[in-house]
Amino acid sequence: VSGKVSDLVGILRQSNDFAEFQDLLTQLPISNEAYADFLASLQAQTDSIVKVRNCIAHNRAIPEDVKGNYMQAKEELLKQIDGFLDSLNNKNG
């Protein structure tokens, strides 16, 4: 595990900003197919979260429809995470 942590620290150090860090992280391969599928399934929820983040980052008010979509996406995202973690625990336990 420490090798993976040092890889992450190296990527963090070579990044000039969060966008570059995020870009470098997305270039890393995910070797576990179940993890890759899970992460791909989260895209729909993260889009709604990014819209809220953009409003906050640009100091804009969050429109009500965007806020509502965020709340729904948050609930769904938490359900998906719980379901994925439960499935991992069931496989390992």
Disulfide bonds with the S-S distance in Angstrom:
none
